[in-house]
Amino acid sequence: MAKKSFVLVTHFLKVQIIDIAFSNLRTSFTDRYSRYIREARPFFPFFQVTDFWP
């Protein structure tokens, strides 16, 4: 039980570190391509930015 919670905590920390490391890249990506995605949205109703950038 303790080992499982430890694995969960380490996984959460790993995800947080990755999220912090790529937050700048993600914001620049969304800022750059949100306009194109918004224009392409009528043609791709299933496509959303949140699918790739939560």
Phi, psi and omega in degrees: 000314180294323180294321180296316179295324178297319179296319179297317181295317180294322177297318179298317179295321178298316179297319179297318181295316178297319181296317179293321183294325185256009183293319179294317178299319182294316182294320179294321179297312183292321178296321184286322189252359182295326180293316179294320179294321180294322179288329181273355184301318179299330180278334180235079182294337180277347186269126177222151180295326184291342177295328183254333184233082182292000000 
